[in-house]
Amino acid sequence: MKIGLIGFGKTGKAVASVLLQNKKFSLEWVLKRNATLENRNTAEYLGIDSDQAGKIYSSSTTSIPELLDNQPVDVIIDFSSASGIYTYGEAASERKIKIISAISHYSNKEKDFLKSLSKLTTVFWSPNITLGVNYLLFASKFLKKIAPWVDIEIIEEHFKGKDGISGTALKIAETLDLEKEDINSVRAGGIVGKHEVVFGFPFQTVRLIHESISREAFGSGVVFVAENLTDKKEGLFNFEDILAPYFAL
């Protein structure tokens, strides 16, 4: 499966590392905003022994249509920014390239744009693309279904400097029909990401916790999603669509 990666920050680099070491995938190119590292080889830059090229391009000098035509891919993985979808979305959908977006926050405008793109190609979006977090979402949802009256609090912890409430925490709150006020945020040190859902029952508590030890967890999530989108046609998908069949079994 040929992959194009958009966004090469800390998480993008970790995702590239996982893809480069997976024989089922070929990282064809990486697209980043500025010209730093332009024309470098991703594997060489990350110090990974890989036969994949993974050439680094800059959107300031290379147009998306040109890149997609000269180096076609099966899937685009987006770890850039909320506005990134506008730079490649139409060109990718017109070429029937699958889109996997791992952007934490989208406004209603971007969400509507994703829906429009999904009429032409397969589009997947998850504010947190780690498998563990999405398993936590499922487990939390089922526990609340068993005891809809239970007290629930959400705690999210991230690295110092992360702006706003995490998209994952907001997704958990939405799934459990909670308000933003039920989310407790902590910002400190080198925390990668931790989400905890506390269920307060009479005389007992249940805590479901997911903690990202390394950003490579996002790469593993990307691999899982890409493999499960192989047979999907046009449409907008999320993790629930992918995980539901497994829970049915």
Phi, psi and omega in degrees: 000125182272129187241140169244131183248127178250122184106124184223043173279201182301315181288319178302319178296319179295320178295317178301320180300316180294316181297319182296336182261006180252118185291344180280348184238153175232111178282102186283319181199162175235134178244125178233166188289307184268173186273000177299133180074005182303137180073004175283161175268125184301314181299316179297315181298320182274356179072036182248133178281104184211146177278350182287144181286298179058044182294140182266128179242161176245134179291347179283342181236346182237126179279148180300310180303319179298315181296316182291329179281321182278329179226074184298147178228164177272327185220139170252130177250126187249114173236035184268261181215173182300328182275350183302326183302331181287338183281332184232346189306307183295316181298320180290314183295322178297331180264009178061030177276129179293145181240126174243110181255129178243033180283133185293318185233129171232140173280172178300330179297313179293322179298319178295324179294320176300318179298320180294321179293327183290351175285341182251335183210178178279124180235130178236136175223133173216128178294341172218116190264010176284140181296320183299316180298319183287331170295318177302318178301314180296312182298320179296318181299318181289324180293320178293327178296324178291320183227077184297344183269357186293149173282135182228133172231145178245132177239125177237132181237131179218173180298149179298131180107346177291126184277143172067177176286139183297146178299328179294316179297320178296322178294319177299314180299316179298317180297325184261010180057044178251168179260165178301331181295343179274001180258127179252121184255139177231132177234118182199144169044222185258029178298129177282305178178130179219133178231132181228134175246120182256121178255118181261104176262161172300124175070009179197159174228152174236129180239123174254123187233135170234131179229128176277117180280326181212153179294347176298341177300328178291325177294318178297322177295319178300316180300314180300315181295312182302318179295326182273355176261357186309315184263005181280140178264202180301144178148164178257120185240156174226183184295328180298321178298324182280321184279332184309314180299326179293321179289329177296327179287000000 
